[in-house]
Amino acid sequence: MKKSVKKLAILGATGSIGVNSLHVVEKLADIFQVTALSTHVNIDLLLDQARKFRPRLAAIAGAEPTAEQRRLFEQLGVTVLTGPDSPARLAELADYDLLVNAIVGSAGFLPTMSALQRHKDLALANKETLVMGGELVMSAARDNNCSIVPIDSEHSAIFQCLMGENPQTIEKIILTASGGPFRTWSLEQLRQATVEQALKHPNWSMGNKITIDSATMMNKGLEVIEAKWLFNVPVDKIQIVIHPQSLIHSMVAFSDGSIKAQLGQPDMRVPIQLAMTWPERLGSDFPRLDFCSVKSMTFEEPDLTRFRALAIACTAAKTGGTAPAVMNAANEAAVGLFLERKIKFLNIAELIDTAIQTIAVVTSPSQEELLQADRQARAFVLQHYSHILR
């Protein structure tokens, strides 16, 4: 019996997750149809993807296509939306069964809400969606009977460990972290860390923003908040363990003392494919983990003094309300400044902490209050970053 075709809208199609998602589509071309794609600024790559996958709708959030580029899209039969709100409009208008949200940053929040309000399922790589508005997002998913399957390797691992388990038996979620490029660096060395050094991740190939988040370990802080909402566990039940080899992607400890771990090569196509094909698990030709070639697997506690951003994120998670949204937006703005070489590496955490201490927290915020907190935090960082350099 022929399998039904699943229609996909892929946001952030030209980034690392988006490109790997389309690689999975190519491998499973008989069960997927791409109906919509988005990019931030990489219009030429989006055009190449449109030629190959023939979507009906495309969104370009951060640039304006030239007249020639528009003509080429039109020749392909692709309607083009532009502007910062175009991914959310795409999520509202496109014909799809599953939205793959691989946008980087809080820009992914509104498209997620748009999809859920249309009763559409999500394959979620945009962790900021849940960091910023986890309560609203999970409520919308429940109210509209939508599934949210995580793409992040850590949350996919937890998702898999919990298959067939009673959530009430969760004793602890154990998030593994590579430790990033600066795992063994001293505070003095971190004070001198360059952009180039921060972008050299030892295990994963990711976009610049996520790679810097890994270097500060803010990425793991965001994942704590994401796990809190995805799996309905308090922050106190989430433990972070440094695992430099990145072979165990995360674990779940249960009330009887048993621990489940999900392992595999560090290859993002594996969690992407699972999220896109769920509730089925289909075969692949991706590289396998050979245990006989594994020399060691080691584990360490994270150092919250050297990696202050992680401590800030865990505190914001416990505070709740708009605190995580402020933290996330301040981090995005500070990381941008670091990539532009306007601040030093350790200034990132300093700016985030100052923003959280300064901007008042709103409890049980509305969608508009979350967006306002996001705007306020960005403006604060851009207005005050020069003060910390004096």
ZAMARGU-4260 file (C-alpha; in steps of 0.2 Angstrom, whole numbers, plus 5000, padded with zeros to 4 digits):
<rodrens>
0) 5000/5000/5000 | 5007/5017/4995 | 5012/5029/5009 | 5003/5045/5010 | 5013/5060/5006
5) 5017/5073/5020 | 5018/5091/5015 | 5032/5101/5023 | 5035/5119/5026 | 5053/5122/5031
10) 5057/5139/5040 | 5076/5143/5040 | 5078/5132/5025 | 5096/5139/5020 | 5103/5136/5038
15) 5112/5120/5044 | 5096/5112/5050 | 5086/5117/5035 | 5099/5111/5023 | 5100/5094/5032
20) 5081/5093/5033 | 5080/5095/5014 | 5094/5081/5013 | 5082/5070/5022 | 5068/5075/5010
25) 5079/5069/4996 | 5082/5052/5004 | 5064/5050/5007 | 5057/5058/4992 | 5042/5046/4990
30) 5034/5052/5007 | 5038/5071/5008 | 5033/5085/4997 | 5040/5103/5001 | 5027/5116/4999
35) 5035/5131/5007 | 5053/5137/5011 | 5060/5152/5020 | 5077/5161/5022 | 5084/5176/5031
40) 5095/5183/5018 | 5102/5168/5008 | 5091/5171/4992 | 5103/5163/4980 | 5103/5146/4990
45) 5084/5148/4992 | 5082/5149/4973 | 5093/5134/4971 | 5081/5125/4983 | 5066/5131/4975
50) 5072/5124/4958 | 5075/5107/4966 | 5060/5105/4977 | 5047/5117/4969 | 5038/5124/4984
55) 5023/5135/4980 | 5027/5148/4993 | 5044/5156/5000 | 5048/5169/5013 | 5063/5180/5014
60) 5064/5189/5031 | 5080/5199/5031 | 5083/5205/5013 | 5074/5211/4998 | 5076/5201/4982
65) 5081/5209/4966 | 5070/5211/4951 | 5079/5197/4943 | 5078/5186/4958 | 5059/5189/4959
70) 5058/5185/4940 | 5066/5168/4943 | 5055/5164/4958 | 5040/5168/4947 | 5046/5157/4933
75) 5046/5143/4945 | 5029/5147/4951 | 5034/5152/4968 | 5025/5166/4977 | 5037/5176/4987
80) 5034/5185/5004 | 5046/5197/5011 | 5049/5207/5027 | 5052/5202/5045 | 5035/5195/5047
85) 5035/5184/5032 | 5039/5168/5040 | 5024/5170/5051 | 5013/5174/5036 | 5020/5159/5027
90) 5015/5148/5042 | 4998/5156/5041 | 4995/5154/5022 | 5005/5139/5016 | 4998/5122/5013
95) 5007/5110/5024 | 5005/5095/5036 | 5021/5098/5046 | 5030/5114/5050 | 5049/5112/5052
100) 5054/5127/5062 | 5073/5129/5060 | 5073/5148/5061 | 5087/5155/5073 | 5081/5166/5088
105) 5065/5173/5094 | 5060/5176/5076 | 5053/5158/5077 | 5040/5162/5090 | 5026/5169/5080
110) 5027/5156/5066 | 5026/5143/5079 | 5010/5151/5086 | 5003/5153/5069 | 5005/5135/5065
115) 4998/5129/5081 | 4983/5140/5079 | 4980/5131/5062 | 4981/5114/5071 | 4997/5110/5062
120) 5011/5098/5069 | 5028/5105/5073 | 5046/5098/5071 | 5055/5111/5082 | 5073/5116/5081
125) 5069/5134/5086 | 5072/5132/5105 | 5069/5150/5107 | 5051/5147/5104 | 5049/5138/5120
130) 5062/5149/5130 | 5052/5164/5125 | 5034/5158/5127 | 5034/5140/5133 | 5018/5142/5143
135) 5008/5149/5128 | 5016/5137/5116 | 5012/5122/5125 | 4994/5128/5129 | 4991/5131/5111
140) 4998/5114/5106 | 4986/5106/5119 | 4971/5116/5114 | 4973/5113/5096 | 4978/5094/5097
145) 4995/5097/5089 | 5011/5087/5092 | 5028/5096/5095 | 5042/5084/5091 | 5060/5091/5095
150) 5074/5092/5083 | 5088/5097/5095 | 5099/5081/5097 | 5097/5082/5116 | 5078/5084/5116
155) 5076/5071/5103 | 5086/5060/5114 | 5075/5063/5129 | 5059/5061/5118 | 5065/5044/5113
160) 5070/5039/5130 | 5052/5043/5136 | 5044/5033/5122 | 5032/5020/5131 | 5036/5027/5148
165) 5025/5035/5161 | 5030/5053/5163 | 5026/5052/5182 | 5041/5040/5184 | 5054/5053/5178
170) 5066/5056/5192 | 5078/5067/5182 | 5082/5073/5165 | 5101/5073/5161 | 5105/5085/5147
175) 5123/5081/5140 | 5134/5095/5134 | 5150/5095/5123 | 5157/5109/5133 | 5160/5119/5117
180) 5177/5125/5111 | 5182/5133/5128 | 5178/5118/5140 | 5196/5118/5147 | 5200/5137/5146
185) 5203/5147/5161 | 5194/5163/5165 | 5210/5173/5160 | 5210/5164/5143 | 5191/5167/5141
190) 5194/5186/5143 | 5205/5185/5128 | 5194/5173/5117 | 5192/5179/5099 | 5177/5177/5088
195) 5187/5164/5077 | 5191/5154/5092 | 5173/5154/5098 | 5167/5148/5081 | 5178/5132/5082
200) 5166/5119/5089 | 5174/5103/5092 | 5160/5091/5087 | 5145/5100/5078 | 5144/5111/5062
205) 5131/5124/5066 | 5127/5142/5062 | 5137/5156/5070 | 5124/5161/5083 | 5121/5144/5090
210) 5140/5140/5090 | 5143/5156/5100 | 5129/5150/5112 | 5138/5133/5114 | 5154/5142/5118
215) 5146/5152/5132 | 5135/5137/5137 | 5120/5148/5135 | 5114/5135/5123 | 5113/5123/5137
220) 5103/5135/5147 | 5091/5138/5133 | 5089/5119/5132 | 5085/5118/5151 | 5070/5129/5148
225) 5065/5120/5132 | 5066/5103/5142 | 5055/5111/5156 | 5041/5114/5144 | 5043/5100/5132
230) 5043/5087/5145 | 5033/5096/5159 | 5047/5094/5172 | 5053/5107/5185 | 5070/5115/5182
235) 5076/5106/5198 | 5074/5089/5190 | 5085/5094/5175 | 5104/5091/5177 | 5118/5096/5165
240) 5132/5085/5162 | 5148/5089/5151 | 5151/5074/5139 | 5165/5080/5127 | 5163/5065/5115
245) 5145/5070/5111 | 5140/5051/5109 | 5127/5051/5122 | 5114/5064/5117 | 5105/5064/5133
250) 5097/5053/5147 | 5082/5050/5158 | 5083/5044/5175 | 5068/5035/5182 | 5061/5032/5200
255) 5067/5014/5201 | 5085/5019/5198 | 5085/5015/5180 | 5093/5027/5167 | 5090/5027/5148
260) 5102/5035/5136 | 5101/5038/5118 | 5117/5037/5108 | 5123/5039/5091 | 5136/5048/5080
265) 5134/5067/5081 | 5124/5069/5065 | 5109/5080/5065 | 5100/5071/5051 | 5095/5057/5063
270) 5084/5068/5075 | 5078/5078/5060 | 5072/5062/5051 | 5064/5056/5067 | 5055/5072/5069
275) 5049/5073/5051 | 5043/5055/5050 | 5036/5053/5068 | 5027/5042/5074 | 5036/5031/5062
280) 5055/5027/5063 | 5061/5024/5046 | 5078/5017/5040 | 5093/5027/5034 | 5110/5026/5028
285) 5118/5038/5040 | 5134/5033/5049 | 5133/5021/5063 | 5141/5021/5080 | 5154/5008/5082
290) 5157/5004/5100 | 5173/4995/5097 | 5180/5011/5090 | 5175/5022/5105 | 5190/5024/5116
295) 5182/5033/5131 | 5166/5042/5137 | 5169/5055/5150 | 5158/5066/5161 | 5161/5082/5171
300) 5151/5095/5180 | 5149/5112/5172 | 5158/5126/5179 | 5146/5140/5183 | 5159/5152/5187
305) 5168/5151/5170 | 5152/5149/5161 | 5141/5162/5169 | 5128/5162/5155 | 5122/5145/5160
310) 5119/5150/5178 | 5110/5165/5172 | 5099/5155/5161 | 5094/5142/5175 | 5090/5157/5187
315) 5079/5165/5173 | 5070/5148/5171 | 5065/5147/5189 | 5060/5165/5189 | 5048/5163/5174
320) 5037/5176/5167 | 5045/5187/5155 | 5063/5183/5163 | 5067/5170/5150 | 5061/5181/5135
325) 5072/5195/5142 | 5087/5184/5144 | 5085/5176/5127 | 5083/5193/5118 | 5098/5201/5128
330) 5108/5185/5123 | 5104/5187/5104 | 5109/5205/5104 | 5125/5203/5114 | 5130/5188/5103
335) 5127/5199/5088 | 5139/5213/5096 | 5152/5200/5099 | 5151/5193/5081 | 5153/5211/5076
340) 5168/5212/5087 | 5161/5227/5097 | 5162/5218/5114 | 5173/5204/5122 | 5167/5186/5125
345) 5164/5188/5144 | 5154/5204/5140 | 5140/5193/5133 | 5135/5186/5150 | 5138/5203/5159
350) 5126/5211/5147 | 5112/5197/5149 | 5114/5198/5168 | 5112/5217/5168 | 5097/5217/5157
355) 5088/5204/5168 | 5092/5214/5183 | 5086/5230/5176 | 5070/5225/5166 | 5055/5222/5177
360) 5047/5204/5176 | 5029/5202/5171 | 5021/5186/5177 | 5010/5176/5166 | 5013/5187/5151
365) 5002/5188/5136 | 5009/5186/5119 | 5011/5205/5116 | 5020/5207/5133 | 5032/5193/5128
370) 5036/5202/5112 | 5037/5219/5122 | 5050/5211/5134 | 5060/5205/5119 | 5060/5222/5111
375) 5065/5230/5127 | 5079/5219/5131 | 5087/5221/5113 | 5086/5240/5115 | 5093/5239/5132
380) 5109/5229/5126 | 5111/5240/5111 | 5110/5256/5122 | 5121/5250/5136 | 5135/5239/5129
385) 5147/5253/5128 | 5146/5257/5146 | 5154/5240/5151 | 5169/5243/5140 | 5174/5259/5150
</rodrens>
